[in-house]
Amino acid sequence: MTNFASAKTLDQSAIPVIDISSLLSDGDIEDVAHRIHDAAAHIGFFYIKGHGISDDLISQAFNVAKDFFDLPVDAKETIAVNTSQRGWMATGMSKLQGAKTHDLKEVFFWGNEIASDHPDLIAQKPLIAENQWPKDAFPRLEAELKPYYNALCNVARKVLSAIAVSLDQDQEFFTSRYQTPLARGQLVYYPQSSQDDEAVERFGVAPHTDFGVLTFLLQDNNGGLQVKHKSGDWIEAPPIPGTLVCNIGDLLERWSNDRFQSTLHRVINRSGNKRYSIPIFFDPNTDTIIDPCDLGISEKNRKYEPISAGDYIVGRNKKSFSQFKG
């Protein structure tokens, strides 16, 4: 199986690095918007630098993630994942659509904090749920993960403003649609891939597109992320110090009427080390209607019928995770 999950290493221009520091200082948005548009239209992936998130917050998030996954199974099982995608998911519970076998990954899911009396929670709207923090077994997790999460969400809002401008909209286009965002986070642990795993074509995470609008990925230094290039080849998306990986999800591909690409990607950990990553899926309010007409497309030229963000993501989740299957 020597050719299993092989990928090319291309020069850095294949997945561009975009400096967003001007967005954080309310400076020039047009140049960043142009660069994001070009990357989103041609490959659907880009790195961002100049994001302003401190090394200390990043190290703290990674360290607490490692310590969480090192907990005994019985401690993690106290917050077993539910159908609202909150809590700990053991290896074997994720099998993505079209994959031959389950993923190797182990995941902790959380999201935007929501009050127990919030109307959307009471109404049981899609993906609106209280987080499952291991308050007794591991109280550090909440305290040490939230600072990174909050900082990332602030950066994500700035990137969305540039995306709005790139699609010829006012830079505040997304603001009302992200009042209570489905900013869903994951801690992900990937064990080393073995010969037995590769014999059955098992990945850390199998080829997939992300379900939502925009993903921000913090990956460690072990590598393993691969992206399907428009040429048809798989290419490496290696870690670049000081950057985050950003990619377009299915909902933004729909919303943009295919002006932007939601691109297949996968992970295989051949580093010889444990691999960790922290993706945050920065998606709008659950009731947000994803309609290309809102982004300047005529009804005649619209390729996708309107759908709510929450309903679309839940539909994809049900096809991918075993906690939905009885």
N, C-alpha and C positions, 0 to 999 in steps of 0.2 A: 504493500500500500504506500510505496514511496511517493507517489504523485498525489496522494490524498491531501486536499486543502493546500495545494501549492499556490503561491502568489508571487507576483513580480514586485520588485522594488524599483519604483520610478523616481524621477527627480521631484523635488518639493513642489514644483508648479502643478503636478497632477492633482494635489489637494492643497489649495492655496492657504497661506497664512495671512490673516487680515488683522491689522492693528485697529482696535476699537477705542483707543484711549481718547480720541476726540469726542466720542459719544458721551463718555463719562464727564467730560468738562463742558458739555453743551456747545462744543465747537462744530466744525464742519461735518454735517451728516451726509451730504450728497456723495462725497467720494467713498465713504464706507458703504453707503447704500448701493452704489454702482458695483463695488467689488463683491458684496454679498449677492447681488442679483446675478452676476456673472457665474459665481461658484454654484449658486442654487440651481441655476438653469442648466449648467453643463455637467455637474457631477453630484450635486446634492449634499456635498460635504465640504467643510472648511474648518481650519483652525482659527481660534481667536487669541490674540495676545493683547497686552495692554488692558486686561480686564480689571485690574486693581484688587483682586482677591489675594490676600496676603499668603505668603508661604506658611506662616504659622497656622492659619485656619485650614489650609489644605493638609498639612501634616497632621493636625489634630483630627480631622475627619478620617484620614486613612488609618491612623493609629487606633481610633476607637472602633472602626470597622473590623480591623484585624482581631482585636480583642473580643469583639462580639462573636465572630465566627469561631473563635477558639473555645467558646463556652461549651459545656457538656450539652448533648442533645436534649436531655430532659429539661434543661433551663430554657433552651430556645423553643421547645414545644409548648411552653406556657403561653406563647404568643403565636401559635400556629396561624398561618395565613388564612384569611377568610375570603368570601366572594366579593368583598369590597376592596380587595387587593391591599390589605394592611396586615403586617406581621411577617413572620419567618416562613419561608418556603424551602423545604428540604430538596436535596438533589433527587431528580427523578420525576418531579411534579410538573416540569415544563417540557412540553413537546410541541414545537411550533408547527404550524400548518405546512405540510409537505415534507417534513423531516422524517428520516428513516427510524430514528430512535430519540429518546429523551435527551435533553441537554445535561451537561455535567455541572452546570452552575448551581449555586446555593444563593438565595436572595433574601434580603430584608426589605420590605416595602413600607413606605410611609407617604404622607401627603401634607397638604396645607392643614394647619390646625383649625378646627371648627368647634364652636361652642355646642354643648349638648342640647341647647334650645334653639339652634339655628333652624329657620323654616325649611331650608333645603334638606337638612338631616331628618327632620320630623316627617317631611313628605317623601323620604326615601328615594331621592333623586339619584340617578346613576353616578356612582363613584364618589358620592358625598358620604364620608364616614369619619368616625373618630379614629385616631391613630392607636395602634397597639404598641406602646413602649414597654420594655421589660423593667418596670419601675422597681420591682423587688430584686430580680436576679441580676440586673445590670443597669443601675440608674444613670451611669455615665453616658449611655448611648444618646439619650435625648439631649442632655446638657451639652455634650461635645459635638454633636452633629448639627444641631440647629444653627449655630453661627455661620457655618459654611453654607447651609441651605438658604438662609436669609440673604446672605451676600450674593449668592448665585442668582436668586430670583430678581434682585435689583439689577444685576447685569443683564439678565434675560429681557427685562422690560426695555432696556436701552437698545438691545439688538432688535427687538420687535419694532421699535420706532423706525429704525433704519430699513427694515423689511417693508414696512408700510410705505415709506418714501420710495423704495425701489419699485413698488407696484403702483406708483403714481397716485398715492393716497396721502392724506394729511398724516403727519407723524403720530398723531393721537388716535389713529384708526382703531388700534387694538385696545386702548385704555378701558373703555366701557365693557369690553368683552372679557377683560381679565380682572374684574373687581374681586371675584372669589375664584381664582384660577385652580384648575386641576393640575397643580404643580406637583406631580407624582415623582417621588424619589426612590431610588433603589441603591442599596449596598449589594455588590455582587462579588462573590468569591468563586474563582475558577481553579480547581485542582489541576495538576499537571496531566496533560493528555497521555494516555498509555497506548502501547501497541494494540491491546485488546479493544480500546475505545476506537482507535482508527480502523481496526478490522471491520467494525460494524458502522463505520462512518459517523461516529459520535463526535459532536463539536462541544466546545464550551457553551456556545449558543449557535444554533444552526442558522443558515442563511434566512434573513427576514428583512422586512422593512419595519420601521417604527410606526406605531399606530396613530400618533397624535400630530401636533403642529411642529414643534421644534424641540430637539434633544440637545442637552449640554452634557458632555461626557468628560469626567475627570478620570484618566487612566494612569495606572502606575507605570513604572519604567520597564516592565517585562515584555511589552509588545503583545502581538497576537490578534489585533483588530485588522480585519481585511475588508475591503470595499470593492464592489463590482464596478469596474470602469466601463465607460460607454463602448469601449472596444470589445467588450465581452470578457476581458481578462480580469482576474482577481488581483488587486494590488494591496500592498501593505500600507496601513495608516499608522506609522510608528509614533510612539510618544515623542513630543517635542517639548523640552523644558519651558515652563512659563506659559503654556497654552492650554486651552480646552478644545476639545473636538465638538463641533456643532454640525448637526445634520437635519435635513428636512424630513418630516414625517408625512404619512399618508393624507392627513387632514389638510395640511398646507398644500400638498400637491393638488388635492381636490379644490380647495379654496382658490388657488391661483389658476385653476382650469388648465393644469399641466404646464404652466409656464415654469414651475419649479419641479424638481425631481425628488421623489422619495426613493432612495437607492438601496438595493440589497447590500447587506453587510453581515459579517459573521465573526466569531472569535474561536481561535484554537490556541491553547496555551502549551507551547513547546519550549518554554523558557527554562524548565528545570526547577522553577520556583512556584510558590503560590502566587496567583495573580488576583489583584483587586481592582475594581472600578466603581465609580459613583456616577451613574447617569441620573439626570433630572429631566423629566419629560414635561416641558413647560407648555401646558395646554389651557385653553380658555375655560370660562364658566361652563358648567355641565349643560346648561340650556342654550348655549350659543349655537345659532344656526349657521352651519358652514355652507354658504351659498356663493358660488363664483360671481354672481351678479353684484354682490356687495363690493367686489374688488374690480369693478369696471367692465365685466363681461356682459354682453347682451344676452337676453333670454334665449334668443335664437342660436347663439354660439355656445351656450352653456353645455358642458359635457357631463356634468354631474347634477343629480337632483339634490335639493337641500336636505341636510340631515343634522341632527343635534350632535355636538361633540361627544357628550356622555354616551348616547346610544351607540354611536359608531365604535368607540373604544371598548365598551362592554361587549359588543358583538364580536370583536376581534379577540378579547380576552377569553371568551367562552370556548373558542376554538383552539386555545393554546395552553390552558392550565388545568390541571386535574382537579382542583378544588371546585370547579364548576360542574364536574361530571358525576356527581352523586356518590 
